[in-house]
Protein backbone atom coordinates (compact mmCIF):
# COMPACT_ATOMS: atom_id res chain seq x y z
CA UNK A 1 0.00 0.00 0.00
CA UNK A 2 1.46 3.35 -1.02
CA UNK A 3 1.73 6.29 1.36
CA UNK A 4 -0.75 8.35 -0.68
CA UNK A 5 -3.40 5.61 -0.72
CA UNK A 6 -3.00 4.80 2.99
CA UNK A 7 -3.17 8.47 3.98
CA UNK A 8 -6.22 9.08 1.82
CA UNK A 9 -8.06 6.02 3.12
CA UNK A 10 -7.35 7.08 6.70
CA UNK A 11 -8.75 10.54 5.98
CA UNK A 12 -11.94 9.15 4.49
CA UNK A 13 -12.55 6.52 7.16
CA UNK A 14 -11.81 8.97 9.96
CA UNK A 15 -14.23 11.53 8.56
CA UNK A 16 -16.92 8.87 8.21
CA UNK A 17 -16.37 8.07 11.89
CA UNK A 18 -16.67 11.77 12.75
CA UNK A 19 -19.90 12.04 10.76
CA UNK A 20 -21.37 9.12 12.69
CA UNK A 21 -20.41 10.76 15.98
CA UNK A 22 -21.84 14.11 14.89
CA UNK A 23 -25.34 12.69 14.48
CA UNK A 24 -25.47 12.23 18.26
CA UNK A 25 -25.34 16.02 18.75
CA UNK A 26 -27.92 17.23 16.23
CA UNK A 27 -30.66 17.49 18.87
CA UNK A 28 -28.56 18.80 21.72
CA UNK A 29 -27.64 22.35 22.75
CA UNK A 30 -27.40 24.99 20.06
CA UNK A 31 -23.68 25.57 20.45
CA UNK A 32 -23.09 21.83 20.14
CA UNK A 33 -25.20 21.66 16.97
CA UNK A 34 -23.24 24.49 15.39
CA UNK A 35 -19.92 22.92 16.34
CA UNK A 36 -20.76 19.48 14.98
CA UNK A 37 -22.55 20.78 11.89
CA UNK A 38 -19.37 22.70 11.03
CA UNK A 39 -17.32 19.56 11.65
CA UNK A 40 -19.66 17.50 9.48
CA UNK A 41 -19.40 20.03 6.65
CA UNK A 42 -15.60 19.91 6.79
CA UNK A 43 -15.71 16.10 6.87
CA UNK A 44 -17.76 16.07 3.66
CA UNK A 45 -15.21 18.36 2.01
CA UNK A 46 -12.36 16.05 3.08
CA UNK A 47 -14.18 12.98 1.76
CA UNK A 48 -14.90 14.67 -1.55
CA UNK A 49 -11.31 15.92 -1.84
CA UNK A 50 -12.36 19.54 -2.35
CA UNK A 51 -9.79 22.13 -1.30
CA UNK A 52 -7.36 19.58 0.13
CA UNK A 53 -5.65 19.77 2.56
CA UNK A 54 -7.32 22.83 4.10
CA UNK A 55 -10.61 21.19 5.19
CA UNK A 56 -8.50 18.64 7.08
CA UNK A 57 -6.49 21.42 8.69
CA UNK A 58 -9.78 23.13 9.52
CA UNK A 59 -10.98 19.98 11.25
CA UNK A 60 -7.81 19.88 13.35
CA UNK A 61 -8.28 23.50 14.42
CA UNK A 62 -11.97 22.92 15.10
CA UNK A 63 -11.02 20.02 17.37
CA UNK A 64 -9.47 22.60 19.71
CA UNK A 65 -12.89 24.22 20.10
CA UNK A 66 -14.35 20.78 20.82
CA UNK A 67 -11.77 20.22 23.55
CA UNK A 68 -12.64 23.57 25.11
CA UNK A 69 -16.40 22.91 24.90
CA UNK A 70 -16.18 19.52 26.64
CA UNK A 71 -13.10 20.30 28.77
CA UNK A 72 -11.11 17.53 27.09
CA UNK A 73 -11.81 14.46 24.98
CA UNK A 74 -15.19 13.77 26.55
CA UNK A 75 -15.57 10.20 25.31
CA UNK A 76 -12.22 8.89 26.49
CA UNK A 77 -9.96 6.64 24.45
CA UNK A 78 -11.88 6.72 21.18
CA UNK A 79 -11.81 10.52 21.04
CA UNK A 80 -8.10 10.56 21.93
CA UNK A 81 -7.31 8.18 19.08
CA UNK A 82 -9.48 10.22 16.72
CA UNK A 83 -7.66 13.42 17.68
CA UNK A 84 -4.28 11.73 17.30
CA UNK A 85 -5.17 10.48 13.82
CA UNK A 86 -6.59 13.85 12.79
CA UNK A 87 -3.55 15.85 13.89
CA UNK A 88 -1.10 13.34 12.40
CA UNK A 89 -2.89 13.61 9.06
CA UNK A 90 -3.10 17.41 9.17
CA UNK A 91 0.55 17.88 10.16
CA UNK A 92 1.65 15.32 7.59
CA UNK A 93 -0.02 17.32 4.82
CA UNK A 94 1.64 20.54 5.90
CA UNK A 95 5.21 19.24 6.13
CA UNK A 96 7.50 20.21 3.24
CA UNK A 97 9.18 16.88 2.50
CA UNK A 98 7.95 13.35 1.81
CA UNK A 99 10.31 11.89 4.41
CA UNK A 100 8.87 13.96 7.25
CA UNK A 101 5.30 13.30 6.08
CA UNK A 102 6.02 9.58 6.30
CA UNK A 103 7.53 9.95 9.78
CA UNK A 104 4.37 11.60 11.12
CA UNK A 105 2.05 9.11 9.43
CA UNK A 106 4.22 6.23 10.65
CA UNK A 107 3.93 7.63 14.18
CA UNK A 108 0.17 7.09 13.93
CA UNK A 109 0.70 3.46 12.94
CA UNK A 110 3.15 2.97 15.80
CA UNK A 111 0.73 4.49 18.31
CA UNK A 112 -2.02 2.20 17.09
CA UNK A 113 0.24 -0.79 17.69
CA UNK A 114 1.13 0.46 21.16
CA UNK A 115 -2.53 1.06 21.99
CA UNK A 116 -3.18 -2.67 21.86
CA UNK A 117 0.02 -3.66 23.67
CA UNK A 118 -0.43 -1.12 26.48
CA UNK A 119 -4.07 -2.12 26.89
CA UNK A 120 -2.97 -5.72 27.32
CA UNK A 121 -0.22 -4.76 29.77
CA UNK A 122 -2.57 -2.69 31.93
CA UNK A 123 -4.94 -5.65 32.10
CA UNK A 124 -2.41 -8.38 32.83
CA UNK A 125 -0.85 -6.56 35.80
CA UNK A 126 -4.33 -6.22 37.29
CA UNK A 127 -5.21 -9.28 39.42
CA UNK A 128 -8.93 -8.77 38.76
CA UNK A 129 -8.33 -9.18 35.02
CA UNK A 130 -6.14 -12.25 35.51
CA UNK A 131 -8.86 -13.84 37.64
CA UNK A 132 -11.66 -12.88 35.24
CA UNK A 133 -13.32 -10.70 37.87
CA UNK A 134 -12.98 -7.48 35.84
CA UNK A 135 -14.73 -8.99 32.83
CA UNK A 136 -17.36 -10.48 35.13
CA UNK A 137 -18.10 -6.99 36.43
CA UNK A 138 -18.34 -5.65 32.89
CA UNK A 139 -21.12 -8.12 32.10
CA UNK A 140 -22.88 -7.76 35.45
CA UNK A 141 -22.75 -3.99 35.95
CA UNK A 142 -22.60 -2.58 32.41
CA UNK A 143 -24.24 0.84 32.30
CA UNK A 144 -25.47 0.15 28.79
CA UNK A 145 -28.97 -1.34 28.26
CA UNK A 146 -27.84 -4.90 27.60
CA UNK A 147 -30.15 -7.90 27.77
CA UNK A 148 -30.59 -10.02 30.89
CA UNK A 149 -29.32 -12.98 28.88
CA UNK A 150 -26.05 -11.16 28.32
CA UNK A 151 -25.76 -10.24 31.99
CA UNK A 152 -26.06 -13.93 32.91
CA UNK A 153 -22.61 -14.44 31.40
CA UNK A 154 -21.37 -12.99 34.69
CA UNK A 155 -22.38 -16.30 36.29
CA UNK A 156 -19.80 -18.20 34.21
CA UNK A 157 -16.51 -17.33 35.96
CA UNK A 158 -14.41 -20.02 34.25
CA UNK A 159 -15.51 -18.95 30.79
CA UNK A 160 -14.89 -15.29 31.58
CA UNK A 161 -11.44 -16.09 32.95
CA UNK A 162 -10.56 -17.82 29.68
CA UNK A 163 -11.96 -14.88 27.72
CA UNK A 164 -9.94 -12.46 29.85
CA UNK A 165 -6.69 -14.29 29.15
CA UNK A 166 -7.51 -14.57 25.46
CA UNK A 167 -7.98 -10.79 25.24
CA UNK A 168 -4.85 -10.01 27.27
CA UNK A 169 -2.59 -12.38 25.35
CA UNK A 170 -3.85 -11.17 21.99
CA UNK A 171 -3.29 -7.52 22.90
CA UNK A 172 0.20 -8.20 24.26
CA UNK A 173 1.13 -10.23 21.18
CA UNK A 174 -0.30 -7.74 18.69
CA UNK A 175 3.07 -6.09 17.84
CA UNK A 176 4.29 -9.50 16.64
CA UNK A 177 1.70 -9.41 13.85
CA UNK A 178 3.88 -6.84 12.09
CA UNK A 179 6.32 -9.54 10.98
CA UNK A 180 4.34 -10.19 7.77
CA UNK A 181 1.41 -8.83 5.80
CA UNK A 182 -0.55 -12.04 6.32
CA UNK A 183 -0.10 -12.03 10.10
CA UNK A 184 -0.97 -8.33 10.31
CA UNK A 185 -4.11 -8.83 8.22
CA UNK A 186 -5.13 -11.68 10.53
CA UNK A 187 -4.37 -9.60 13.63
CA UNK A 188 -6.35 -6.62 12.40
CA UNK A 189 -9.28 -8.86 11.49
CA UNK A 190 -9.36 -10.30 15.02
CA UNK A 191 -9.00 -6.81 16.50
CA UNK A 192 -11.81 -5.41 14.35
CA UNK A 193 -14.09 -8.30 15.33
CA UNK A 194 -13.24 -7.64 18.98
CA UNK A 195 -14.22 -3.97 18.62
CA UNK A 196 -17.36 -4.96 16.71
CA UNK A 197 -18.37 -7.35 19.47
CA UNK A 198 -17.92 -4.59 22.06
CA UNK A 199 -20.01 -2.26 19.90
CA UNK A 200 -22.83 -4.78 19.54
CA UNK A 201 -22.79 -6.04 23.13
CA UNK A 202 -21.97 -2.89 25.11
CA UNK A 203 -22.61 0.03 22.76
CA UNK A 204 -18.92 0.96 22.39
CA UNK A 205 -19.42 1.84 18.73
CA UNK A 206 -17.00 4.77 18.68
CA UNK A 207 -14.03 2.51 19.32
CA UNK A 208 -14.87 0.31 16.35
CA UNK A 209 -15.11 3.13 13.79
CA UNK A 210 -12.16 5.13 15.12
CA UNK A 211 -9.73 2.24 15.41
CA UNK A 212 -10.69 0.73 12.04
CA UNK A 213 -10.18 4.16 10.45
CA UNK A 214 -6.51 4.07 11.47
CA UNK A 215 -5.80 0.58 10.13
CA UNK A 216 -4.45 1.85 6.78
CA UNK A 217 -1.67 3.59 8.74
CA UNK A 218 -0.41 0.38 10.31
CA UNK A 219 -0.79 -1.54 7.03
CA UNK A 220 1.38 1.07 5.33
CA UNK A 221 3.88 1.08 8.22
CA UNK A 222 4.28 -2.70 8.04
CA UNK A 223 4.89 -2.54 4.32
CA UNK A 224 7.35 0.34 4.77
CA UNK A 225 9.38 -1.39 7.50
CA UNK A 226 9.39 -4.96 6.21
C-alpha positions in Angstrom: 0.0 0.0 0.0 1.5 3.4 -1.0 1.7 6.3 1.4 -0.7 8.3 -0.7 -3.4 5.6 -0.7 -3.0 4.8 3.0 -3.2 8.5 4.0 -6.2 9.1 1.8 -8.1 6.0 3.1 -7.3 7.1 6.7 -8.7 10.5 6.0 -11.9 9.1 4.5 -12.6 6.5 7.2 -11.8 9.0 10.0 -14.2 11.5 8.6 -16.9 8.9 8.2 -16.4 8.1 11.9 -16.7 11.8 12.8 -19.9 12.0 10.8 -21.4 9.1 12.7 -20.4 10.8 16.0 -21.8 14.1 14.9 -25.3 12.7 14.5 -25.5 12.2 18.3 -25.3 16.0 18.8 -27.9 17.2 16.2 -30.7 17.5 18.9 -28.6 18.8 21.7 -27.6 22.4 22.8 -27.4 25.0 20.1 -23.7 25.6 20.5 -23.1 21.8 20.1 -25.2 21.7 17.0 -23.2 24.5 15.4 -19.9 22.9 16.3 -20.8 19.5 15.0 -22.5 20.8 11.9 -19.4 22.7 11.0 -17.3 19.6 11.7 -19.7 17.5 9.5 -19.4 20.0 6.7 -15.6 19.9 6.8 -15.7 16.1 6.9 -17.8 16.1 3.7 -15.2 18.4 2.0 -12.4 16.0 3.1 -14.2 13.0 1.8 -14.9 14.7 -1.6 -11.3 15.9 -1.8 -12.4 19.5 -2.4 -9.8 22.1 -1.3 -7.4 19.6 0.1 -5.6 19.8 2.6 -7.3 22.8 4.1 -10.6 21.2 5.2 -8.5 18.6 7.1 -6.5 21.4 8.7 -9.8 23.1 9.5 -11.0 20.0 11.2 -7.8 19.9 13.3 -8.3 23.5 14.4 -12.0 22.9 15.1 -11.0 20.0 17.4 -9.5 22.6 19.7 -12.9 24.2 20.1 -14.4 20.8 20.8 -11.8 20.2 23.5 -12.6 23.6 25.1 -16.4 22.9 24.9 -16.2 19.5 26.6 -13.1 20.3 28.8 -11.1 17.5 27.1 -11.8 14.5 25.0 -15.2 13.8 26.6 -15.6 10.2 25.3 -12.2 8.9 26.5 -10.0 6.6 24.4 -11.9 6.7 21.2 -11.8 10.5 21.0 -8.1 10.6 21.9 -7.3 8.2 19.1 -9.5 10.2 16.7 -7.7 13.4 17.7 -4.3 11.7 17.3 -5.2 10.5 13.8 -6.6 13.9 12.8 -3.5 15.8 13.9 -1.1 13.3 12.4 -2.9 13.6 9.1 -3.1 17.4 9.2 0.6 17.9 10.2 1.7 15.3 7.6 0.0 17.3 4.8 1.6 20.5 5.9 5.2 19.2 6.1 7.5 20.2 3.2 9.2 16.9 2.5 7.9 13.3 1.8 10.3 11.9 4.4 8.9 14.0 7.3 5.3 13.3 6.1 6.0 9.6 6.3 7.5 9.9 9.8 4.4 11.6 11.1 2.1 9.1 9.4 4.2 6.2 10.6 3.9 7.6 14.2 0.2 7.1 13.9 0.7 3.5 12.9 3.2 3.0 15.8 0.7 4.5 18.3 -2.0 2.2 17.1 0.2 -0.8 17.7 1.1 0.5 21.2 -2.5 1.1 22.0 -3.2 -2.7 21.9 0.0 -3.7 23.7 -0.4 -1.1 26.5 -4.1 -2.1 26.9 -3.0 -5.7 27.3 -0.2 -4.8 29.8 -2.6 -2.7 31.9 -4.9 -5.6 32.1 -2.4 -8.4 32.8 -0.8 -6.6 35.8 -4.3 -6.2 37.3 -5.2 -9.3 39.4 -8.9 -8.8 38.8 -8.3 -9.2 35.0 -6.1 -12.2 35.5 -8.9 -13.8 37.6 -11.7 -12.9 35.2 -13.3 -10.7 37.9 -13.0 -7.5 35.8 -14.7 -9.0 32.8 -17.4 -10.5 35.1 -18.1 -7.0 36.4 -18.3 -5.7 32.9 -21.1 -8.1 32.1 -22.9 -7.8 35.4 -22.8 -4.0 35.9 -22.6 -2.6 32.4 -24.2 0.8 32.3 -25.5 0.1 28.8 -29.0 -1.3 28.3 -27.8 -4.9 27.6 -30.2 -7.9 27.8 -30.6 -10.0 30.9 -29.3 -13.0 28.9 -26.1 -11.2 28.3 -25.8 -10.2 32.0 -26.1 -13.9 32.9 -22.6 -14.4 31.4 -21.4 -13.0 34.7 -22.4 -16.3 36.3 -19.8 -18.2 34.2 -16.5 -17.3 36.0 -14.4 -20.0 34.3 -15.5 -18.9 30.8 -14.9 -15.3 31.6 -11.4 -16.1 32.9 -10.6 -17.8 29.7 -12.0 -14.9 27.7 -9.9 -12.5 29.8 -6.7 -14.3 29.2 -7.5 -14.6 25.5 -8.0 -10.8 25.2 -4.9 -10.0 27.3 -2.6 -12.4 25.3 -3.9 -11.2 22.0 -3.3 -7.5 22.9 0.2 -8.2 24.3 1.1 -10.2 21.2 -0.3 -7.7 18.7 3.1 -6.1 17.8 4.3 -9.5 16.6 1.7 -9.4 13.8 3.9 -6.8 12.1 6.3 -9.5 11.0 4.3 -10.2 7.8 1.4 -8.8 5.8 -0.6 -12.0 6.3 -0.1 -12.0 10.1 -1.0 -8.3 10.3 -4.1 -8.8 8.2 -5.1 -11.7 10.5 -4.4 -9.6 13.6 -6.4 -6.6 12.4 -9.3 -8.9 11.5 -9.4 -10.3 15.0 -9.0 -6.8 16.5 -11.8 -5.4 14.4 -14.1 -8.3 15.3 -13.2 -7.6 19.0 -14.2 -4.0 18.6 -17.4 -5.0 16.7 -18.4 -7.4 19.5 -17.9 -4.6 22.1 -20.0 -2.3 19.9 -22.8 -4.8 19.5 -22.8 -6.0 23.1 -22.0 -2.9 25.1 -22.6 0.0 22.8 -18.9 1.0 22.4 -19.4 1.8 18.7 -17.0 4.8 18.7 -14.0 2.5 19.3 -14.9 0.3 16.3 -15.1 3.1 13.8 -12.2 5.1 15.1 -9.7 2.2 15.4 -10.7 0.7 12.0 -10.2 4.2 10.5 -6.5 4.1 11.5 -5.8 0.6 10.1 -4.4 1.8 6.8 -1.7 3.6 8.7 -0.4 0.4 10.3 -0.8 -1.5 7.0 1.4 1.1 5.3 3.9 1.1 8.2 4.3 -2.7 8.0 4.9 -2.5 4.3 7.4 0.3 4.8 9.4 -1.4 7.5 9.4 -5.0 6.2 
